[in-house]
């Protein structure tokens, strides 16, 4: 598993434990305030070429967050960080095992983040660390809960040597009616020095302001 140069995580959970987490997450989500983005009157700020752009990402250690903010600076639009109801453990090895069990079982962690008015967006950048060769569980949850049909969905992935892995194919499977252009893979340790790569990638997509 890639650790987004340690943007990974997880406990060694059994299926019963995962169900407990899911139920607990739902109950916690009722009591805790949700995070609302793209509020009325603000829905998706315009980015490149007048298109309404949204950047959605999950990051555990900050590497994917760094790339997301670089994209935001260059392409404009709105930016949203996905947060789970039940936080991932702090210990790296525990996160690795939890991520592996989530992938094996198909478990999708409940999200605390709620995105309003996503239907008004034209382009959605989707960012994730590469966890076990694919996108992290919270990103799978997001793509499963929101209909991105007719939109351009652009992947960006941080990794520790495995590149995009199967992330693009898995995003395409979750967004069968979306256009998926070339994704960006950035070595996690190089995230802060990736501005030239991000700029060139966005220019190639025609998405740089």
C-alpha positions as CSV (number, residue, x, y, z in Angstrom):
1,X,0.0,0.0,0.0
2,X,1.1,3.5,-0.7
3,X,1.3,5.7,2.3
4,X,0.9,9.0,0.4
5,X,4.3,9.0,1.9
6,X,2.3,8.2,4.9
7,X,-1.1,9.4,3.8
8,X,-2.6,6.0,4.7
9,X,-4.0,4.2,7.7
10,X,-6.0,1.7,9.5
11,X,-6.9,-0.7,12.3
12,X,-7.1,-4.5,11.7
13,X,-10.9,-4.6,11.8
14,X,-13.1,-7.7,11.5
15,X,-16.4,-7.4,9.5
16,X,-18.3,-7.1,12.8
17,X,-16.0,-4.3,13.9
18,X,-16.5,-2.5,10.6
19,X,-20.3,-2.7,11.1
20,X,-19.9,-1.3,14.5
21,X,-17.9,1.6,13.1
22,X,-20.5,2.2,10.4
23,X,-23.4,2.2,12.9
24,X,-21.4,4.4,15.3
25,X,-20.5,6.7,12.5
26,X,-24.2,7.2,11.5
27,X,-25.2,7.9,15.1
28,X,-22.3,10.3,15.5
29,X,-23.3,12.0,12.3
30,X,-26.8,12.7,13.7
31,X,-25.4,14.4,16.8
32,X,-22.4,16.2,15.3
33,X,-22.8,19.3,13.1
34,X,-22.1,18.5,9.4
35,X,-19.8,20.6,7.3
36,X,-21.6,22.4,4.5
37,X,-19.9,23.8,1.4
38,X,-21.1,25.6,-1.7
39,X,-23.8,27.4,0.2
40,X,-26.6,29.3,-1.5
41,X,-25.3,32.2,-3.5
42,X,-21.8,30.7,-3.6
43,X,-22.3,27.5,-5.5
44,X,-19.1,26.6,-7.3
45,X,-16.9,29.6,-8.0
46,X,-15.9,29.9,-11.6
47,X,-12.5,28.6,-12.6
48,X,-10.8,28.2,-15.9
49,X,-12.7,29.2,-19.0
50,X,-15.8,30.2,-17.0
51,X,-16.4,26.6,-16.0
52,X,-17.6,26.0,-12.4
53,X,-14.8,24.0,-10.7
54,X,-14.9,22.0,-7.5
55,X,-11.8,20.4,-6.0
56,X,-12.6,17.5,-3.6
57,X,-9.9,15.6,-1.8
58,X,-9.1,13.4,1.2
59,X,-5.7,13.7,2.8
60,X,-4.4,12.1,6.0
61,X,-0.8,13.5,6.3
62,X,-1.2,16.6,4.1
63,X,0.4,15.6,0.8
64,X,-2.8,15.3,-1.2
65,X,-4.0,18.5,0.6
66,X,-0.9,20.3,-0.7
67,X,-1.6,19.3,-4.3
68,X,-5.3,20.2,-4.0
69,X,-4.4,23.7,-2.9
70,X,-1.9,24.1,-5.7
71,X,-4.6,23.1,-8.2
72,X,-7.0,25.6,-6.5
73,X,-4.5,28.4,-6.9
74,X,-4.0,27.7,-10.6
75,X,-7.5,26.5,-11.7
76,X,-9.7,28.5,-9.3
77,X,-13.1,27.2,-8.1
78,X,-14.1,25.8,-4.8
79,X,-12.2,23.4,-2.6
80,X,-13.5,20.9,-0.1
81,X,-11.6,18.5,2.1
82,X,-13.4,15.2,2.9
83,X,-13.6,14.3,6.6
84,X,-14.9,11.0,8.0
85,X,-17.3,10.7,10.9
86,X,-15.0,8.2,12.5
87,X,-11.4,9.5,12.2
88,X,-8.7,7.2,11.1
89,X,-6.1,6.1,13.7
90,X,-3.0,8.1,14.3
91,X,-0.6,5.1,14.0
92,X,0.5,4.5,10.4
93,X,0.5,0.7,10.6
94,X,-3.1,0.7,12.0
95,X,-4.2,2.9,9.2
96,X,-2.6,0.6,6.6
97,X,-4.5,-2.4,8.0
98,X,-7.8,-0.6,8.2
99,X,-7.4,0.6,4.6
100,X,-6.7,-3.0,3.5
101,X,-9.7,-4.3,5.4
102,X,-12.0,-1.6,3.9
103,X,-10.8,-2.5,0.4
104,X,-11.3,-6.2,1.1
105,X,-14.8,-5.9,2.5
106,X,-16.0,-3.0,0.3
107,X,-16.7,-0.9,3.4
108,X,-17.1,2.8,2.7
109,X,-16.6,5.1,5.8
110,X,-19.3,7.6,6.6
111,X,-18.5,11.2,5.7
112,X,-18.9,14.2,8.0
113,X,-18.5,16.5,5.0
114,X,-21.6,17.4,3.0
115,X,-21.4,19.2,-0.3
116,X,-24.4,21.3,-1.3
117,X,-25.3,22.3,-4.9
118,X,-22.8,20.0,-6.5
119,X,-25.1,19.8,-9.5
120,X,-24.0,23.3,-10.6
121,X,-20.4,22.2,-11.0
122,X,-18.9,21.5,-14.5
123,X,-15.5,20.1,-13.4
124,X,-14.7,18.1,-10.3
125,X,-11.1,17.4,-9.4
126,X,-10.9,14.3,-7.2
127,X,-7.8,13.8,-5.0
128,X,-6.7,10.9,-2.9
129,X,-3.6,9.1,-1.6
130,X,-3.0,5.8,-3.3
131,X,-4.0,3.2,-0.8
132,X,-3.4,-0.4,-1.8
133,X,-3.3,0.6,-5.4
134,X,-6.5,2.6,-5.5
135,X,-8.4,5.6,-4.0
136,X,-8.9,5.9,-0.3
137,X,-12.2,4.8,1.3
138,X,-13.5,8.3,1.9
139,X,-13.1,9.2,-1.7
140,X,-15.1,6.0,-2.7
141,X,-17.8,7.1,-0.3
142,X,-18.0,10.6,-1.9
143,X,-18.1,9.2,-5.5
144,X,-20.8,6.7,-4.4
145,X,-23.0,9.3,-2.7
146,X,-22.9,12.1,-5.3
147,X,-24.1,11.9,-8.9
148,X,-21.4,13.3,-11.1
149,X,-23.1,12.3,-14.4
150,X,-22.3,14.7,-17.3
151,X,-19.4,16.3,-15.4
152,X,-15.7,16.1,-16.1
153,X,-14.0,14.3,-13.2
154,X,-10.3,14.7,-13.0
155,X,-8.2,12.5,-10.7
156,X,-5.1,13.5,-8.8
157,X,-3.2,11.0,-6.7
158,X,-0.3,11.1,-4.3
159,X,1.8,8.0,-3.9
160,X,5.0,6.4,-2.7
161,X,6.0,4.6,-5.8
162,X,2.8,3.1,-7.2
163,X,1.7,6.0,-9.3
164,X,-2.0,6.2,-10.3
165,X,-2.4,2.4,-9.8
166,X,-6.0,1.4,-10.5
167,X,-7.4,4.7,-9.2
168,X,-8.5,6.1,-12.6
169,X,-10.2,2.8,-13.5
170,X,-12.0,2.7,-10.1
171,X,-13.1,6.3,-10.4
172,X,-14.4,5.6,-13.9
173,X,-16.4,2.6,-12.5
174,X,-18.0,4.9,-9.9
175,X,-18.6,7.7,-12.4
176,X,-19.8,5.8,-15.5
177,X,-21.5,8.8,-17.0
178,X,-18.6,11.2,-16.4
179,X,-15.7,12.2,-18.6
180,X,-12.4,11.1,-17.1
181,X,-9.3,12.8,-18.6
182,X,-5.7,12.1,-17.8
183,X,-5.0,12.0,-14.1
184,X,-1.9,13.4,-12.2
185,X,0.3,11.2,-10.0
186,X,2.7,13.0,-7.6
187,X,5.2,11.3,-5.3
188,X,4.0,12.3,-1.8
189,X,7.4,13.4,-0.6
190,X,7.6,15.8,-3.5
191,X,4.2,17.4,-3.1
192,X,5.5,20.8,-2.0
193,X,7.9,20.9,-5.0
194,X,5.3,19.8,-7.6
195,X,4.1,23.1,-8.8
196,X,5.7,22.9,-12.2
197,X,4.2,19.4,-12.7
198,X,0.8,20.6,-11.6
199,X,1.0,23.6,-13.8
200,X,2.0,21.6,-16.9
201,X,-0.8,19.1,-16.3
202,X,-3.4,21.7,-15.9
203,X,-2.2,23.5,-19.0
204,X,-2.5,20.3,-20.9
205,X,-6.1,19.9,-19.8
206,X,-6.9,23.5,-20.6
207,X,-7.7,24.1,-17.0
208,X,-5.2,26.7,-15.9
209,X,-6.5,30.2,-15.3
